[in-house]
Amino acid sequence: MEEKDKIIASLRQQLRKVLRENRVQKQEIALLNHELERAKMKPPKERSLNYL
């Protein structure tokens, strides 16, 4: 394999890794946003009990 082919293969591998990490981060953000919306909808009394 030529050096440029090795570089291309390495860059593709790095890109796949970064894209995977990005998908995970997007899922985490969606989950946190969902939890935030749920927390906003709870009555204040119930919310304060969760902090005990």
N, CA, C and O atoms as CSV, one atom per row, in Angstrom:
chain,resi,resn,atom,element,x,y,z
A,1,MET,N,N,0.854,-1.180,0.000
A,1,MET,CA,C,0.000,0.000,0.000
A,1,MET,C,C,0.899,1.242,0.000
A,1,MET,O,O,1.863,1.329,0.761
A,2,GLU,N,N,0.575,2.154,-0.831
A,2,GLU,CA,C,1.355,3.384,-0.897
A,2,GLU,C,C,1.100,4.249,0.335
A,2,GLU,O,O,0.095,4.098,1.030
A,3,GLU,N,N,2.026,5.143,0.577
A,3,GLU,CA,C,1.911,6.028,1.746
A,3,GLU,C,C,0.618,6.843,1.710
A,3,GLU,O,O,-0.046,7.007,2.734
A,4,LYS,N,N,0.263,7.353,0.531
A,4,LYS,CA,C,-0.968,8.158,0.452
A,4,LYS,C,C,-2.201,7.307,0.745
A,4,LYS,O,O,-3.166,7.801,1.328
A,5,ASP,N,N,-2.181,6.029,0.346
A,5,ASP,CA,C,-3.303,5.142,0.648
A,5,ASP,C,C,-3.415,4.907,2.154
A,5,ASP,O,O,-4.516,4.830,2.699
A,6,LYS,N,N,-2.267,4.794,2.818
A,6,LYS,CA,C,-2.267,4.617,4.275
A,6,LYS,C,C,-2.829,5.860,4.957
A,6,LYS,O,O,-3.596,5.767,5.915
A,7,ILE,N,N,-2.439,7.011,4.452
A,7,ILE,CA,C,-2.938,8.270,5.017
A,7,ILE,C,C,-4.447,8.379,4.820
A,7,ILE,O,O,-5.171,8.759,5.740
A,8,ILE,N,N,-4.918,8.047,3.626
A,8,ILE,CA,C,-6.358,8.102,3.336
A,8,ILE,C,C,-7.119,7.144,4.245
A,8,ILE,O,O,-8.165,7.500,4.787
A,9,ALA,N,N,-6.598,5.927,4.414
A,9,ALA,CA,C,-7.251,4.942,5.280
A,9,ALA,C,C,-7.297,5.445,6.725
A,9,ALA,O,O,-8.305,5.288,7.415
A,10,SER,N,N,-6.207,6.044,7.167
A,10,SER,CA,C,-6.151,6.579,8.530
A,10,SER,C,C,-7.146,7.723,8.711
A,10,SER,O,O,-7.836,7.794,9.728
A,11,LEU,N,N,-7.219,8.607,7.738
A,11,LEU,CA,C,-8.157,9.728,7.817
A,11,LEU,C,C,-9.606,9.246,7.813
A,11,LEU,O,O,-10.448,9.794,8.524
A,12,ARG,N,N,-9.889,8.234,7.025
A,12,ARG,CA,C,-11.250,7.674,6.998
A,12,ARG,C,C,-11.608,7.080,8.356
A,12,ARG,O,O,-12.723,7.249,8.850
A,13,GLN,N,N,-10.643,6.383,8.948
A,13,GLN,CA,C,-10.862,5.786,10.265
A,13,GLN,C,C,-11.107,6.883,11.310
A,13,GLN,O,O,-12.003,6.763,12.146
A,14,GLN,N,N,-10.313,7.938,11.257
A,14,GLN,CA,C,-10.496,9.058,12.184
A,14,GLN,C,C,-11.863,9.709,11.986
A,14,GLN,O,O,-12.537,10.060,12.955
A,15,LEU,N,N,-12.263,9.867,10.742
A,15,LEU,CA,C,-13.561,10.466,10.438
A,15,LEU,C,C,-14.697,9.614,10.994
A,15,LEU,O,O,-15.631,10.145,11.596
A,16,ARG,N,N,-14.625,8.296,10.798
A,16,ARG,CA,C,-15.657,7.401,11.334
A,16,ARG,C,C,-15.747,7.522,12.852
A,16,ARG,O,O,-16.840,7.548,13.417
A,17,LYS,N,N,-14.582,7.596,13.513
A,17,LYS,CA,C,-14.550,7.715,14.971
A,17,LYS,C,C,-15.201,9.021,15.419
A,17,LYS,O,O,-16.010,9.027,16.347
A,18,VAL,N,N,-14.853,10.115,14.768
A,18,VAL,CA,C,-15.402,11.421,15.138
A,18,VAL,C,C,-16.907,11.463,14.878
A,18,VAL,O,O,-17.658,12.021,15.678
A,19,LEU,N,N,-17.348,10.883,13.775
A,19,LEU,CA,C,-18.784,10.855,13.477
A,19,LEU,C,C,-19.544,10.045,14.523
A,19,LEU,O,O,-20.642,10.426,14.930
A,20,ARG,N,N,-18.958,8.926,14.960
A,20,ARG,CA,C,-19.570,8.112,16.016
A,20,ARG,C,C,-19.688,8.919,17.307
A,20,ARG,O,O,-20.739,8.938,17.947
A,21,GLU,N,N,-18.595,9.585,17.681
A,21,GLU,CA,C,-18.601,10.397,18.900
A,21,GLU,C,C,-19.639,11.511,18.795
A,21,GLU,O,O,-20.316,11.821,19.775
A,22,ASN,N,N,-19.766,12.107,17.628
A,22,ASN,CA,C,-20.739,13.171,17.407
A,22,ASN,C,C,-22.162,12.658,17.589
A,22,ASN,O,O,-22.997,13.333,18.193
A,23,ARG,N,N,-22.440,11.461,17.067
A,23,ARG,CA,C,-23.783,10.874,17.221
A,23,ARG,C,C,-24.093,10.639,18.694
A,23,ARG,O,O,-25.206,10.898,19.152
A,24,VAL,N,N,-23.096,10.145,19.435
A,24,VAL,CA,C,-23.291,9.898,20.865
A,24,VAL,C,C,-23.574,11.209,21.587
A,24,VAL,O,O,-24.463,11.271,22.436
A,25,GLN,N,N,-22.832,12.244,21.259
A,25,GLN,CA,C,-23.047,13.544,21.897
A,25,GLN,C,C,-24.427,14.099,21.569
A,25,GLN,O,O,-25.079,14.683,22.435
A,26,LYS,N,N,-24.874,13.927,20.346
A,26,LYS,CA,C,-26.217,14.389,19.973
A,26,LYS,C,C,-27.282,13.641,20.765
A,26,LYS,O,O,-28.278,14.233,21.181
A,27,GLN,N,N,-27.078,12.338,20.976
A,27,GLN,CA,C,-28.026,11.551,21.760
A,27,GLN,C,C,-28.041,12.020,23.210
A,27,GLN,O,O,-29.103,12.123,23.824
A,28,GLU,N,N,-26.858,12.305,23.756
A,28,GLU,CA,C,-26.772,12.797,25.132
A,28,GLU,C,C,-27.480,14.145,25.272
A,28,GLU,O,O,-28.189,14.377,26.251
A,29,ILE,N,N,-27.291,15.018,24.309
A,29,ILE,CA,C,-27.949,16.329,24.337
A,29,ILE,C,C,-29.462,16.164,24.272
A,29,ILE,O,O,-30.195,16.835,24.998
A,30,ALA,N,N,-29.925,15.276,23.408
A,30,ALA,CA,C,-31.367,15.039,23.291
A,30,ALA,C,C,-31.929,14.512,24.609
A,30,ALA,O,O,-33.006,14.926,25.036
A,31,LEU,N,N,-31.206,13.605,25.249
A,31,LEU,CA,C,-31.651,13.063,26.531
A,31,LEU,C,C,-31.693,14.158,27.597
A,31,LEU,O,O,-32.661,14.259,28.351
A,32,LEU,N,N,-30.648,14.972,27.657
A,32,LEU,CA,C,-30.616,16.062,28.635
A,32,LEU,C,C,-31.732,17.070,28.378
A,32,LEU,O,O,-32.352,17.559,29.323
A,33,ASN,N,N,-31.992,17.382,27.121
A,33,ASN,CA,C,-33.090,18.299,26.795
A,33,ASN,C,C,-34.431,17.718,27.220
A,33,ASN,O,O,-35.298,18.431,27.727
A,34,HIS,N,N,-34.590,16.419,27.007
A,34,HIS,CA,C,-35.827,15.747,27.411
A,34,HIS,C,C,-35.993,15.810,28.932
A,34,HIS,O,O,-37.073,16.118,29.436
A,35,GLU,N,N,-34.906,15.514,29.656
A,35,GLU,CA,C,-34.957,15.568,31.119
A,35,GLU,C,C,-35.244,16.988,31.605
A,35,GLU,O,O,-35.982,17.180,32.570
A,36,LEU,N,N,-34.665,17.968,30.941
A,36,LEU,CA,C,-34.904,19.365,31.303
A,36,LEU,C,C,-36.370,19.729,31.104
A,36,LEU,O,O,-36.972,20.375,31.962
A,37,GLU,N,N,-36.941,19.324,29.992
A,37,GLU,CA,C,-38.357,19.609,29.734
A,37,GLU,C,C,-39.249,18.923,30.761
A,37,GLU,O,O,-40.235,19.503,31.216
A,38,ARG,N,N,-38.908,17.696,31.123
A,38,ARG,CA,C,-39.693,16.986,32.138
A,38,ARG,C,C,-39.600,17.698,33.481
A,38,ARG,O,O,-40.591,17.804,34.204
A,39,ALA,N,N,-38.402,18.188,33.813
A,39,ALA,CA,C,-38.214,18.897,35.082
A,39,ALA,C,C,-39.010,20.196,35.097
A,39,ALA,O,O,-39.524,20.594,36.143
A,40,LYS,N,N,-39.118,20.855,33.962
A,40,LYS,CA,C,-39.883,22.106,33.885
A,40,LYS,C,C,-41.374,21.853,34.087
A,40,LYS,O,O,-42.089,22.725,34.581
A,41,MET,N,N,-41.844,20.673,33.712
A,41,MET,CA,C,-43.267,20.364,33.774
A,41,MET,C,C,-43.704,19.905,35.165
A,41,MET,O,O,-44.897,19.919,35.470
A,42,LYS,N,N,-42.752,19.496,36.014
A,42,LYS,CA,C,-43.115,19.010,37.346
A,42,LYS,C,C,-43.548,20.179,38.228
A,42,LYS,O,O,-43.027,21.287,38.103
A,43,PRO,N,N,-44.507,19.923,39.121
A,43,PRO,CA,C,-44.887,20.975,40.077
A,43,PRO,C,C,-43.692,21.319,40.976
A,43,PRO,O,O,-42.864,20.452,41.256
A,44,PRO,N,N,-43.597,22.558,41.424
A,44,PRO,CA,C,-42.449,22.969,42.252
A,44,PRO,C,C,-42.261,22.120,43.500
A,44,PRO,O,O,-41.125,21.832,43.877
A,45,LYS,N,N,-43.353,21.711,44.154
A,45,LYS,CA,C,-43.235,20.899,45.362
A,45,LYS,C,C,-42.514,19.589,45.067
A,45,LYS,O,O,-41.588,19.202,45.780
A,46,GLU,N,N,-42.945,18.917,44.015
A,46,GLU,CA,C,-42.347,17.631,43.648
A,46,GLU,C,C,-40.881,17.808,43.264
A,46,GLU,O,O,-40.041,16.971,43.593
A,47,ARG,N,N,-40.585,18.880,42.580
A,47,ARG,CA,C,-39.215,19.138,42.158
A,47,ARG,C,C,-38.306,19.307,43.378
A,47,ARG,O,O,-37.186,18.797,43.394
A,48,SER,N,N,-38.791,20.029,44.407
A,48,SER,CA,C,-37.953,20.278,45.579
A,48,SER,C,C,-37.709,18.996,46.360
A,48,SER,O,O,-36.668,18.868,47.004
A,49,LEU,N,N,-38.623,18.054,46.323
A,49,LEU,CA,C,-38.419,16.784,47.017
A,49,LEU,C,C,-37.303,15.966,46.387
A,49,LEU,O,O,-36.653,15.177,47.073
A,50,ASN,N,N,-37.078,16.139,45.117
A,50,ASN,CA,C,-36.026,15.382,44.442
A,50,ASN,C,C,-34.637,15.804,44.888
A,50,ASN,O,O,-33.673,15.062,44.699
A,51,TYR,N,N,-34.526,16.971,45.470
A,51,TYR,CA,C,-33.211,17.458,45.875
A,51,TYR,C,C,-32.848,17.047,47.293
A,51,TYR,O,O,-31.748,17.355,47.752
A,52,LEU,N,N,-33.740,16.361,48.000
A,52,LEU,CA,C,-33.446,15.926,49.368
A,52,LEU,C,C,-32.541,14.734,49.387
A,52,LEU,O,O,-32.195,14.239,50.460
